[in-house]
Amino acid sequence: MDDILQTLLMNLTFQGAFSTMPPKLMMRKFDMTIIRPLCLVHEKDLIRMGEIRNFRKQVKNCPYEARTNRSNMKEVLRKLEEMNPEAHYSLWGSISNIQEELLPEK
C-alpha cells in the first residue's frame, strides 16, 4: 500500500497526473505481468511480520537510496499520518472516489 500511495504522491507532485501503480500490470513491451499481491498491506505490518519470522533485512547497495523522491514521499505520508492517523486509508479511497463534478473543467 505504501509504494502505491508514494507513487500517487510523486505523480501528483512531479508529473501533474492522478495515477499510480495498479495491483496487476500487463506489460506492453514484454510478455510479462507484474502482480503486487501485498498491495493492501502497510509497510509497517510487513516489517513487523519479517521481525516475527526472523527474516534478514535486505542489504541495499544503492548510494542514492537515502534521498530519493520516494523517500521524500514516505516522509510526506508519515507527516500526513501525524495529522490524521487514517491518512493512508483516505488517500487509498481517493483513488477510486474521484468526484469529477467538483474539479475544474479541462
All heavy atoms as an XYZ file, in Angstrom:
875
protein
N       0.830     -1.197      0.000
C       0.000      0.000      0.000
C       0.873      1.259      0.000
O       0.588      2.214     -0.701
C      -0.926     -0.018      1.217
C      -1.831      1.195      1.288
S      -2.890      1.229      2.747
C      -4.235      0.231      2.169
N       1.926      1.220      0.775
C       2.778      2.406      0.895
C       3.408      2.794     -0.447
O       3.427      3.967     -0.812
C       3.869      2.171      1.945
C       3.279      1.935      3.323
O       2.663      0.872      3.540
O       3.418      2.817      4.180
N       3.923      1.797     -1.199
C       4.535      2.090     -2.502
C       3.531      2.707     -3.463
O       3.857      3.632     -4.210
C       5.112      0.817     -3.125
C       6.433      0.406     -2.515
O       7.049      1.228     -1.813
O       6.846     -0.737     -2.748
N       2.313      2.197     -3.451
C       1.287      2.707     -4.356
C       0.926      4.152     -3.990
O       0.794      5.010     -4.864
C       0.054      1.782     -4.355
C       0.418      0.470     -5.062
C      -1.142      2.447     -5.017
C      -0.648     -0.595     -5.011
N       0.801      4.439     -2.691
C       0.485      5.803     -2.259
C       1.653      6.750     -2.505
O       1.449      7.901     -2.902
C       0.078      5.818     -0.790
C      -1.240      5.099     -0.473
C      -1.515      5.107      1.022
C      -2.400      5.708     -1.241
N       2.886      6.283     -2.305
C       4.052      7.120     -2.595
C       4.110      7.449     -4.083
O       4.405      8.585     -4.468
C       5.329      6.414     -2.150
C       5.470      6.303     -0.652
C       6.469      5.243     -0.231
O       7.275      4.778     -1.029
N       6.417      4.859      1.033
N       3.799      6.471     -4.923
C       3.783      6.707     -6.367
C       2.688      7.703     -6.735
O       2.899      8.585     -7.569
C       3.580      5.377     -7.124
O       4.640      4.484     -6.766
C       3.581      5.593     -8.628
N       1.524      7.589     -6.100
C       0.445      8.546     -6.324
C       0.914      9.965     -6.014
O       0.742     10.883     -6.819
C      -0.771      8.192     -5.469
C      -1.915      9.208     -5.450
C      -2.587      9.284     -6.809
C      -2.921      8.857     -4.364
N       1.544     10.149     -4.854
C       2.022     11.475     -4.455
C       3.119     11.985     -5.390
O       3.154     13.168     -5.727
C       2.512     11.451     -3.008
C       1.430     11.235     -1.947
C       2.066     11.089     -0.571
C       0.417     12.370     -1.960
N       4.021     11.093     -5.831
C       5.069     11.510     -6.765
C       4.472     11.950     -8.096
O       4.874     12.975     -8.654
C       6.079     10.372     -6.991
C       7.019     10.161     -5.838
S       8.380      9.021     -6.188
C       7.523      7.496     -6.479
N       3.487     11.190     -8.604
C       2.875     11.541     -9.887
C       2.102     12.851     -9.790
O       2.151     13.669    -10.714
C       1.974     10.408    -10.373
C       2.766      9.181    -10.802
O       3.976      9.237    -10.966
N       2.085      8.077    -10.974
N       1.405     13.072     -8.679
C       0.702     14.344     -8.488
C       1.693     15.507     -8.434
O       1.477     16.558     -9.041
C      -0.104     14.309     -7.184
C      -1.388     13.494     -7.180
C      -1.894     13.322     -5.754
C      -2.437     14.153     -8.048
N       2.786     15.302     -7.712
C       3.755     16.367     -7.457
C       4.654     16.664     -8.652
O       4.895     17.825     -8.980
C       4.635     16.003     -6.246
O       3.784     15.746     -5.126
C       5.608     17.105     -5.901
N       5.155     15.632     -9.315
C       6.168     15.829    -10.343
C       5.646     15.716    -11.776
O       6.267     16.228    -12.694
C       7.331     14.851    -10.146
C       8.044     15.049     -8.835
C       7.894     14.133     -7.810
C       8.835     16.165     -8.615
C       8.536     14.316     -6.590
C       9.479     16.364     -7.403
C       9.327     15.433     -6.389
N       4.520     15.027    -11.975
C       4.004     14.856    -13.333
C       2.660     15.532    -13.551
O       2.165     15.577    -14.670
C       3.884     13.361    -13.666
C       5.223     12.670    -13.713
C       5.091     11.197    -14.083
O       4.022     10.717    -14.427
N       6.187     10.488    -14.027
N       2.049     16.013    -12.478
C       0.741     16.638    -12.611
C      -0.314     15.666    -13.090
O      -1.225     16.034    -13.818
N      -0.184     14.396    -12.683
C      -1.127     13.362    -13.108
C      -1.647     12.606    -11.894
O      -0.897     12.355    -10.948
C      -0.437     12.386    -14.055
N      -2.932     12.257    -11.944
C      -3.518     11.453    -10.884
C      -3.425     10.002    -11.331
O      -4.294      9.488    -12.036
C      -4.976     11.860    -10.635
C      -5.539     11.274     -9.369
C      -5.431     11.961     -8.179
C      -6.148     10.036     -9.369
C      -5.931     11.430     -6.998
C      -6.647      9.487     -8.208
C      -6.541     10.181     -7.029
N      -2.320      9.348    -10.972
C      -2.090      7.959    -11.363
C      -1.151      7.309    -10.365
O      -0.489      7.982     -9.577
C      -1.489      7.883    -12.770
O      -0.207      8.499    -12.782
N      -1.112      5.994    -10.403
C      -0.238      5.242     -9.517
C       0.075      3.895    -10.159
O      -0.018      3.761    -11.382
C      -0.860      5.112     -8.106
O       0.114      4.558     -7.239
C      -2.130      4.298     -8.096
N       0.434      2.891     -9.353
C       0.746      1.559     -9.856
C      -0.468      0.658     -9.648
O      -0.974      0.572     -8.533
C       1.914      0.942     -9.084
C       3.176      1.761     -9.066
S       4.525      0.941     -8.178
C       3.904      0.843     -6.516
N      -0.912     -0.042    -10.683
C      -2.029     -0.962    -10.484
C      -1.558     -2.249     -9.790
O      -0.395     -2.634     -9.925
C      -2.502     -1.259    -11.916
C      -1.292     -1.057    -12.759
C      -0.490      0.031    -12.082
N      -2.453     -2.916     -9.068
C      -2.088     -4.195     -8.425
C      -1.679     -5.265     -9.439
O      -0.876     -6.126     -9.134
C      -3.360     -4.615     -7.689
C      -4.084     -3.338     -7.453
C      -3.776     -2.472     -8.652
N      -2.218     -5.188    -10.657
C      -1.834     -6.117    -11.724
C      -1.548     -5.297    -12.970
O      -2.410     -4.573    -13.458
C      -2.954     -7.116    -11.993
C      -2.613     -8.119    -13.070
C      -3.761     -9.088    -13.291
C      -3.441    -10.069    -14.407
N      -4.577    -10.972    -14.649
N      -0.329     -5.396    -13.474
C       0.092     -4.620    -14.641
C       0.577     -5.558    -15.732
O       1.561     -6.283    -15.545
C       1.209     -3.645    -14.256
C       1.840     -2.837    -15.378
C       0.812     -1.915    -16.024
C       3.025     -2.042    -14.861
N      -0.121     -5.547    -16.855
C       0.313     -6.330    -18.005
C       1.204     -5.434    -18.858
O       0.750     -4.397    -19.347
C      -0.899     -6.835    -18.778
C      -1.752     -7.789    -17.946
S      -3.267     -8.305    -18.743
C      -2.606     -9.475    -19.908
N       2.456     -5.813    -19.003
C       3.426     -5.018    -19.743
C       3.107     -5.051    -21.241
O       2.709     -6.080    -21.771
C       4.841     -5.549    -19.509
C       5.247     -5.611    -18.040
S       5.328     -3.996    -17.263
C       6.824     -3.374    -17.975
N       3.281     -3.909    -21.903
C       3.024     -3.820    -23.342
C       4.238     -4.240    -24.160
O       4.119     -4.891    -25.191
C       2.630     -2.395    -23.721
C       1.298     -1.990    -23.146
C       0.882     -0.616    -23.651
N      -0.301     -0.167    -22.935
C      -0.451      1.031    -22.438
N       0.489      1.942    -22.591
N      -1.548      1.358    -21.796
N       5.417     -3.871    -23.697
C       6.636     -4.138    -24.468
C       7.173     -5.550    -24.264
O       7.943     -6.036    -25.073
C       7.719     -3.132    -24.088
C       7.393     -1.709    -24.480
C       8.518     -0.769    -24.112
C       8.171      0.665    -24.481
N       9.254      1.589    -24.145
N       6.798     -6.186    -23.157
C       7.309     -7.514    -22.827
C       6.140     -8.442    -22.540
O       5.068     -8.004    -22.147
C       8.209     -7.459    -21.591
C       9.271     -6.412    -21.657
C       9.131     -5.227    -20.949
C      10.407     -6.594    -22.423
C      10.113     -4.248    -20.999
C      11.386     -5.617    -22.481
C      11.242     -4.442    -21.775
N       6.366     -9.725    -22.710
C       5.351    -10.717    -22.358
C       5.504    -11.024    -20.868
O       6.053    -12.048    -20.476
C       5.532    -11.983    -23.198
C       4.444    -12.995    -22.920
O       3.346    -12.600    -22.473
O       4.692    -14.196    -23.142
N       5.041    -10.053    -20.064
C       5.224    -10.180    -18.627
C       4.095     -9.440    -17.917
O       3.606     -8.419    -18.387
C       6.581     -9.571    -18.222
C       6.870     -9.632    -16.757
S       8.552     -9.101    -16.339
C       8.505     -7.373    -16.728
N       3.677     -9.990    -16.778
C       2.669     -9.354    -15.943
C       3.256     -9.188    -14.549
O       3.812    -10.135    -13.982
C       1.389    -10.212    -15.870
O       0.877    -10.367    -17.197
C       0.339     -9.555    -14.997
N       3.156     -7.984    -14.020
C       3.609     -7.715    -12.653
C       2.392     -7.790    -11.751
O       1.378     -7.142    -12.004
C       4.265     -6.325    -12.551
C       5.517     -6.260    -13.429
C       4.596     -5.992    -11.098
C       6.125     -4.887    -13.533
N       2.502     -8.605    -10.704
C       1.416     -8.760     -9.742
C       1.935     -8.328     -8.379
O       3.002     -8.774     -7.948
C       0.922    -10.218     -9.704
C       0.411    -10.622    -11.082
C      -0.166    -10.389     -8.650
C       0.096    -12.094    -11.214
N       1.186     -7.469     -7.720
C       1.558     -6.977     -6.395
C       0.563     -7.549     -5.374
O      -0.394     -6.885     -5.004
C       1.542     -5.453     -6.382
C       2.541     -4.845     -7.343
C       2.437     -3.322     -7.379
N       3.461     -2.767     -8.230
C       3.289     -2.513     -9.528
N       2.141     -2.748    -10.117
N       4.271     -2.014    -10.247
N       0.788     -8.778     -4.924
C      -0.200     -9.446     -4.071
C      -0.355     -8.818     -2.688
O      -1.373     -9.032     -2.039
C       0.315    -10.881     -3.974
C       1.779    -10.767     -4.220
C       1.948     -9.617     -5.180
N       0.607     -8.042     -2.244
C       0.533     -7.449     -0.905
C       0.220     -5.962     -0.957
O       0.520     -5.223     -0.013
C       1.850     -7.695     -0.155
C       2.200     -9.169      0.057
C       3.582     -9.310      0.676
C       1.154     -9.854      0.908
N      -0.421     -5.510     -2.028
C      -0.643     -4.076     -2.213
C      -1.618     -3.476     -1.207
O      -1.708     -2.259     -1.100
C      -1.085     -3.768     -3.633
S      -2.771     -4.279     -4.005
N      -2.340     -4.287     -0.457
C      -3.267     -3.768      0.552
C      -2.672     -3.774      1.954
O      -3.345     -3.436      2.921
C      -4.566     -4.580      0.544
C      -5.349     -4.565     -0.764
C      -6.591     -5.427     -0.639
C      -5.731     -3.150     -1.155
N      -1.402     -4.151      2.060
C      -0.752     -4.286      3.364
C       0.190     -3.105      3.602
O       0.967     -2.731      2.727
C       0.033     -5.615      3.447
C       0.676     -5.787      4.811
C      -0.885     -6.795      3.125
N       0.112     -2.529      4.791
C       1.020     -1.445      5.169
C       2.451     -1.963      5.303
O       2.670     -3.081      5.762
C       0.623     -0.847      6.524
C      -0.565      0.035      6.478
N      -0.493      1.341      6.098
C      -1.858     -0.209      6.769
C      -1.693      1.876      6.160
N      -2.543      0.953      6.557
N       3.397     -1.127      4.948
C       4.809     -1.489      5.058
C       5.174     -1.848      6.494
O       5.892     -2.813      6.734
C       5.679     -0.328      4.563
C       7.165     -0.604      4.606
C       7.989      0.549      4.074
O       7.461      1.393      3.326
O       9.172      0.610      4.427
N       4.654     -1.076      7.463
C       4.999     -1.359      8.864
C       4.499     -2.733      9.299
O       5.151     -3.397     10.108
C       4.477     -0.266      9.791
C       2.981     -0.107      9.828
C       2.568      1.050     10.695
C       1.061      1.258     10.608
N       0.638      2.458     11.283
N       3.388     -3.196      8.746
C       2.895     -4.542      9.057
C       3.800     -5.609      8.454
O       4.054     -6.649      9.065
C       1.460     -4.725      8.571
C       0.481     -3.841      9.326
O       0.763     -3.503     10.502
O      -0.561     -3.476      8.742
N       4.302     -5.352      7.235
C       5.234     -6.289      6.609
C       6.553     -6.352      7.374
O       7.129     -7.430      7.554
C       5.494     -5.885      5.156
C       4.310     -6.019      4.199
C       4.648     -5.405      2.852
C       3.906     -7.462      4.045
N       7.006     -5.200      7.849
C       8.245     -5.160      8.635
C       8.065     -5.958      9.925
O       8.932     -6.755     10.309
C       8.660     -3.704      8.926
C       9.119     -3.026      7.633
C       9.740     -3.632     10.003
C       9.306     -1.525      7.735
N       6.934     -5.763     10.578
C       6.659     -6.493     11.825
C       6.589     -7.997     11.576
O       7.124     -8.782     12.349
C       5.355     -5.982     12.450
C       5.012     -6.647     13.739
C       6.008     -6.262     14.847
N       5.708     -7.005     16.041
C       6.578     -7.741     16.722
N       7.846     -7.782     16.351
N       6.219     -8.410     17.782
N       5.949     -8.407     10.488
C       5.879     -9.829     10.158
C       7.278    -10.394      9.908
O       7.600    -11.500     10.337
C       5.008    -10.061      8.929
C       4.831    -11.537      8.614
S       3.722    -11.875      7.238
C       4.623    -11.197      5.862
N       8.128     -9.618      9.222
C       9.502    -10.046      8.990
C      10.275    -10.209     10.284
O      11.083    -11.135     10.424
N      10.029     -9.326     11.248
C      10.684     -9.444     12.553
C      10.217    -10.701     13.285
O      11.029    -11.425     13.866
C      10.388     -8.203     13.398
C      11.043     -6.944     12.886
C      10.524     -5.669     13.564
O       9.537     -5.724     14.325
O      11.124     -4.616     13.289
N       8.923    -10.954     13.252
C       8.374    -12.146     13.917
C       8.939    -13.425     13.318
O       9.270    -14.371     14.024
C       6.822    -12.142     13.826
C       6.256    -11.023     14.699
C       6.232    -13.495     14.214
C       4.773    -10.754     14.488
N       9.103    -13.434     11.994
C       9.609    -14.622     11.295
C      11.140    -14.654     11.198
O      11.702    -15.539     10.569
C       9.022    -14.678      9.899
C       7.519    -14.718      9.893
C       7.072    -15.917      9.226
N       5.629    -16.018      9.288
C       4.995    -17.087      8.954
N       5.659    -18.123      8.535
N       3.693    -17.147      9.031
N      11.800    -13.642     11.760
C      13.265    -13.551     11.751
C      13.851    -13.490     10.343
O      14.898    -14.075     10.066
C      13.901    -14.710     12.538
C      13.597    -14.615     14.002
O      13.641    -13.538     14.584
N      13.256    -15.742     14.613
N      13.170    -12.776      9.430
C      13.718    -12.587      8.089
C      14.892    -11.620      8.184
O      14.862    -10.659      8.951
C      12.672    -12.009      7.139
C      11.549    -12.953      6.802
C      10.304    -12.462      6.457
C      11.722    -14.325      6.794
C       9.262    -13.306      6.127
C      10.692    -15.184      6.472
C       9.456    -14.678      6.134
N      15.914    -11.871      7.386
C      17.046    -10.952      7.340
C      16.674     -9.733      6.506
O      15.987     -9.838      5.503
C      18.263    -11.624      6.722
C      18.901    -12.653      7.635
C      20.097    -13.293      6.990
N      19.625    -14.177      5.930
C      20.254    -14.396      4.791
N      21.390    -13.802      4.526
N      19.765    -15.204      3.891
N      17.127     -8.575      6.937
C      16.871     -7.345      6.198
C      17.699     -7.339      4.918
O      18.865     -7.730      4.920
C      17.221     -6.138      7.069
C      16.791     -4.832      6.481
C      16.933     -3.696      7.457
C      16.433     -2.432      6.793
N      16.354     -1.320      7.706
N      17.090     -6.868      3.850
C      17.783     -6.790      2.572
C      18.865     -5.719      2.635
O      18.620     -4.602      3.093
C      16.794     -6.449      1.461
C      17.425     -6.314      0.105
C      16.408     -5.901     -0.958
O      15.244     -5.702     -0.675
N      16.872     -5.761     -2.180
N      20.049     -6.047      2.172
C      21.141     -5.087      2.113
C      21.004     -4.308      0.809
O      20.946     -4.884     -0.275
C      22.518     -5.800      2.171
C      23.644     -4.789      2.034
C      22.647     -6.580      3.466
N      20.940     -2.994      0.935
C      20.790     -2.142     -0.248
C      22.127     -1.472     -0.535
O      22.713     -0.848      0.337
C      19.696     -1.109     -0.016
C      18.339     -1.746      0.204
C      17.266     -0.712      0.432
C      15.931     -1.396      0.669
N      14.876     -0.438      0.928
N      22.570     -1.610     -1.773
C      23.876     -1.073     -2.161
C      23.795      0.248     -2.912
O      24.813      0.818     -3.252
C      24.616     -2.102     -3.029
C      24.933     -3.357     -2.252
O      25.256     -3.285     -1.073
N      24.822     -4.502     -2.896
N      22.590      0.724     -3.191
C      22.447      1.946     -3.964
C      22.867      3.163     -3.124
O      22.321      3.396     -2.047
C      21.003      2.121     -4.421
S      20.736      3.650     -5.341
N      23.859      3.949     -3.601
C      24.316      5.106     -2.830
C      23.276      6.227     -2.755
O      23.385      7.123     -1.932
C      25.573      5.564     -3.576
C      25.392      5.055     -4.968
C      24.596      3.790     -4.859
N      22.252      6.172     -3.602
C      21.235      7.220     -3.637
C      19.952      6.821     -2.904
O      18.971      7.545     -2.920
C      20.901      7.581     -5.092
C      22.124      7.946     -5.888
C      22.669      7.062     -6.801
C      22.764      9.170     -5.690
C      23.803      7.385     -7.522
C      23.893      9.503     -6.397
C      24.408      8.608     -7.318
O      25.538      8.921     -8.022
N      19.962      5.670     -2.263
C      18.767      5.126     -1.606
C      18.195      6.063     -0.547
O      16.988      6.164     -0.384
C      19.111      3.765     -0.969
C      17.951      3.073     -0.334
C      16.976      2.508     -1.367
O      17.392      2.188     -2.482
O      15.793      2.407     -1.037
N      19.053      6.755      0.180
C      18.601      7.561      1.321
C      17.756      8.766      0.902
O      16.767      9.075      1.547
C      19.799      8.017      2.141
N      18.118      9.474     -0.145
C      17.388     10.697     -0.523
C      16.868     10.579     -1.948
O      17.526     10.968     -2.902
C      18.288     11.933     -0.393
C      18.722     12.276      0.989
C      17.701     12.409      2.090
N      16.466     13.080      1.803
C      15.363     12.912      2.519
N      15.323     12.079      3.528
N      14.264     13.559      2.218
N      15.701     10.029     -2.072
C      15.052      9.915     -3.370
C      13.672     10.550     -3.267
O      13.202     10.865     -2.166
C      14.880      8.438     -3.777
O      14.011      7.803     -2.822
C      16.213      7.705     -3.833
N      13.022     10.736     -4.413
C      11.647     11.246     -4.382
C      10.752     10.302     -3.579
O       9.880     10.744     -2.842
C      11.101     11.413     -5.801
C      11.741     12.579     -6.517
O      12.204     13.528     -5.901
N      11.768     12.506     -7.834
N      10.993      8.995     -3.704
C      10.186      8.027     -2.966
C      10.410      8.172     -1.466
O       9.463      8.169     -0.685
C      10.488      6.598     -3.421
C       9.567      5.580     -2.744
C       9.607      4.235     -3.428
N       9.194      4.267     -4.819
C       7.927      4.287     -5.237
N       6.948      4.302     -4.366
N       7.650      4.302     -6.522
N      11.652      8.333     -1.039
C      11.901      8.500      0.403
C      11.315      9.818      0.904
O      10.822      9.898      2.036
C      13.397      8.411      0.719
O      14.113      9.457      0.113
N      11.324     10.843      0.052
C      10.685     12.106      0.427
C       9.178     11.928      0.590
O       8.580     12.457      1.531
C      10.967     13.190     -0.622
C      12.418     13.608     -0.638
O      13.137     13.452      0.346
N      12.868     14.133     -1.764
N       8.555     11.182     -0.306
C       7.110     10.954     -0.220
C       6.768     10.064      0.968
O       5.701     10.196      1.569
C       6.569     10.353     -1.514
C       6.596     11.316     -2.666
S       5.749     12.882     -2.276
C       6.567     13.981     -3.400
N       7.679      9.183      1.325
C       7.489      8.362      2.523
C       7.396      9.271      3.751
O       6.562      9.070      4.639
C       8.661      7.383      2.657
C       8.509      6.351      3.712
C       9.688      5.385      3.651
C       9.351      4.099      4.336
N      10.350      3.074      4.126
N       8.227     10.283      3.767
C       8.199     11.268      4.860
C       6.911     12.094      4.822
O       6.324     12.394      5.863
C       9.435     12.165      4.783
C       9.530     13.210      5.860
C       9.689     12.633      7.265
O      10.037     11.437      7.396
O       9.436     13.369      8.235
N       6.448     12.455      3.631
C       5.185     13.192      3.495
C       4.038     12.352      4.057
O       3.202     12.848      4.814
C       4.918     13.582      2.015
C       3.491     14.067      1.829
C       5.911     14.632      1.549
N       4.009     11.062      3.708
C       2.965     10.177      4.241
C       3.028     10.095      5.766
O       2.003     10.089      6.444
C       3.088      8.778      3.642
C       2.479      8.565      2.275
C       2.795      7.166      1.760
C       0.984      8.788      2.288
N       4.243     10.038      6.297
C       4.407      9.973      7.757
C       3.835     11.240      8.405
O       3.108     11.175      9.403
C       5.882      9.798      8.134
C       6.110      9.508      9.620
C       7.576      9.596     10.001
N       8.128     10.937      9.866
C       7.858     11.954     10.679
N       7.028     11.812     11.677
N       8.418     13.140     10.483
N       4.110     12.397      7.804
C       3.596     13.661      8.345
C       2.076     13.741      8.219
O       1.399     14.251      9.108
C       4.267     14.846      7.660
C       5.714     15.015      8.068
C       6.365     16.205      7.410
C       7.809     16.321      7.871
N       8.472     17.483      7.287
N       1.540     13.237      7.111
C       0.087     13.219      6.948
C      -0.566     12.342      8.021
O      -1.619     12.688      8.555
C      -0.291     12.722      5.553
C      -0.032     13.675      4.397
C      -0.250     12.967      3.057
C      -0.903     14.913      4.505
N       0.083     11.228      8.347
C      -0.460     10.357      9.393
C      -0.376     10.998     10.776
O      -1.168     10.673     11.651
C       0.238      9.004      9.393
C      -0.281      8.088      8.313
C       0.131      6.651      8.523
O       1.330      6.392      8.786
O      -0.753      5.790      8.413
N       0.573     11.905     10.974
C       0.613     12.651     12.236
C      -0.627     13.536     12.350
O      -1.187     13.680     13.419
C       1.872     13.524     12.318
C       3.136     12.778     12.633
C       4.352     13.696     12.667
O       4.192     14.949     12.640
O       5.473     13.166     12.707
N      -1.028     14.131     11.217
C      -2.211     14.994     11.216
C      -3.500     14.179     11.280
O      -4.472     14.591     11.900
C      -2.234     15.873      9.958
C      -1.135     16.908      9.927
S      -1.292     17.992      8.490
C      -0.583     16.984      7.205
N      -3.496     13.038     10.582
C      -4.675     12.172     10.523
C      -4.203     10.720     10.499
O      -3.689     10.266      9.473
C      -5.512     12.486      9.281
C      -6.644     11.514      9.075
O      -7.011     10.756      9.976
N      -7.210     11.515      7.882
N      -4.386      9.977     11.583
C      -3.947      8.576     11.617
C      -4.578      7.706     10.520
O      -4.052      6.650     10.201
C      -4.389      8.096     13.003
C      -4.486      9.333     13.821
C      -4.919     10.416     12.867
N      -5.671      8.165      9.930
C      -6.341      7.415      8.861
C      -5.948      7.904      7.463
O      -6.598      7.554      6.476
C      -7.861      7.531      9.036
C      -8.376      6.980     10.352
C      -8.189      5.475     10.464
O      -8.441      4.766      9.473
O      -7.751      5.022     11.547
N      -4.882      8.705      7.369
C      -4.497      9.302      6.084
C      -4.245      8.254      5.003
O      -4.633      8.459      3.846
C      -3.259     10.189      6.262
N      -3.599      7.149      5.354
C      -3.364      6.089      4.363
C      -4.679      5.649      3.725
O      -4.782      5.511      2.520
C      -2.703      4.869      5.030
C      -1.228      4.813      4.899
N      -0.386      5.569      5.674
C      -0.441      4.081      4.077
C       0.856      5.296      5.344
N       0.856      4.401      4.374
N      -5.673      5.414      4.574
C      -6.955      4.911      4.076
C      -7.713      5.973      3.296
O      -8.379      5.660      2.305
C      -7.793      4.369      5.238
C      -7.096      3.247      5.955
C      -6.564      3.427      7.224
C      -6.926      2.000      5.344
C      -5.904      2.400      7.877
C      -6.264      0.967      5.982
C      -5.757      1.173      7.251
O      -5.092      0.159      7.888
N      -7.606      7.232      3.708
C      -8.254      8.320      2.971
C      -7.638      8.467      1.587
O      -8.359      8.605      0.583
C      -8.127      9.642      3.734
O      -8.837      9.585      4.939
N      -6.305      8.453      1.508
C      -5.637      8.549      0.208
C      -5.979      7.350     -0.667
O      -6.230      7.490     -1.862
C      -4.121      8.658      0.387
C      -3.602     10.010      0.842
C      -2.144      9.912      1.244
C      -3.783     11.047     -0.241
N      -5.962      6.162     -0.062
C      -6.277      4.946     -0.814
C      -7.698      5.042     -1.379
O      -7.937      4.733     -2.537
C      -6.120      3.714      0.080
C      -6.265      2.438     -0.684
C      -7.395      1.693     -0.825
C      -5.246      1.769     -1.431
N      -7.146      0.602     -1.613
C      -5.837      0.617     -1.993
C      -3.901      2.026     -1.671
C      -5.122     -0.273     -2.784
C      -3.200      1.133     -2.452
C      -3.800      0.005     -3.006
N      -8.632      5.504     -0.566
C     -10.012      5.645     -1.019
C     -10.166      6.670     -2.123
O     -11.025      6.529     -3.007
N      -9.333      7.714     -2.099
C      -9.434      8.765     -3.123
C      -9.120      8.246     -4.519
O      -9.588      8.814     -5.510
C      -8.502      9.934     -2.778
O      -7.151      9.604     -3.037
N      -8.364      7.166     -4.605
C      -8.002      6.611     -5.910
C      -9.246      6.189     -6.683
O      -9.311      6.336     -7.903
C      -7.015      5.426     -5.745
C      -5.677      5.924     -5.188
C      -6.798      4.699     -7.068
C      -4.717      4.814     -4.778
N     -10.240      5.685     -5.980
C     -11.460      5.227     -6.662
C     -12.675      6.102     -6.351
O     -13.800      5.727     -6.644
C     -11.755      3.772     -6.276
O     -11.956      3.682     -4.887
N     -12.445      7.280     -5.766
C     -13.545      8.169     -5.404
C     -13.312      9.557     -6.001
O     -13.255     10.546     -5.297
C     -13.679      8.253     -3.879
C     -14.884      9.058     -3.446
O     -15.842      9.206     -4.187
N     -14.823      9.590     -2.239
N     -13.170      9.590     -7.309
C     -12.904     10.853     -7.996
C     -14.236     11.536     -8.289
O     -15.086     10.976     -8.989
C     -12.097     10.634     -9.280
C     -10.757      9.981     -8.929
C     -11.899     11.939    -10.040
C      -9.961      9.515    -10.099
N     -14.433     12.707     -7.754
C     -15.673     13.454     -7.931
C     -15.455     14.519     -8.993
O     -15.170     15.679     -8.703
C     -16.101     14.043     -6.594
C     -16.336     12.974     -5.550
C     -16.611     13.523     -4.168
O     -16.644     14.723     -3.959
N     -16.815     12.619     -3.238
N     -15.596     14.106    -10.234
C     -15.268     14.962    -11.378
C     -16.083     16.254    -11.409
O     -15.589     17.282    -11.863
C     -15.442     14.196    -12.678
C     -14.408     13.094    -12.837
C     -14.483     12.427    -14.194
O     -14.755     13.134    -15.192
O     -14.237     11.219    -14.252
N     -17.320     16.214    -10.911
C     -18.164     17.415    -10.940
C     -17.622     18.502    -10.005
O     -18.018     19.667    -10.118
C     -19.616     17.074    -10.574
C     -19.827     16.602     -9.152
C     -19.560     15.117     -8.907
O     -19.101     14.405     -9.845
O     -19.793     14.659     -7.783
N     -16.722     18.147     -9.106
C     -16.144     19.123     -8.185
C     -14.736     19.554     -8.602
O     -14.049     20.235     -7.851
C     -16.112     18.557     -6.762
C     -17.488     18.187     -6.181
C     -17.331     17.547     -4.807
C     -18.386     19.413     -6.120
N     -14.313     19.167     -9.803
C     -12.994     19.533    -10.323
C     -13.146     20.633    -11.373
O     -14.201     20.744    -12.015
C     -12.313     18.316    -10.936
C     -11.995     17.185     -9.961
C     -11.465     15.970    -10.733
C     -10.998     17.629     -8.916
N     -12.087     21.433    -11.577
C     -12.140     22.428    -12.647
C     -12.320     21.756    -14.005
O     -11.868     20.624    -14.211
C     -10.778     23.127    -12.581
C     -10.234     22.786    -11.244
C     -10.835     21.475    -10.839
N     -12.991     22.444    -14.916
C     -13.153     21.893    -16.268
C     -11.819     21.869    -16.976
O     -10.952     22.697    -16.730
C     -14.165     22.726    -17.046
C     -15.573     22.617    -16.513
C     -16.578     23.379    -17.361
O     -16.315     23.566    -18.561
O     -17.586     23.793    -16.798
N     -11.683     20.937    -17.916
C     -10.419     20.819    -18.679
C     -10.270     21.966    -19.631
O     -11.182     22.509    -20.149
C     -10.394     19.501    -19.454
C     -10.322     18.304    -18.546
C     -10.279     17.032    -19.364
C     -10.267     15.816    -18.453
N     -10.238     14.563    -19.179
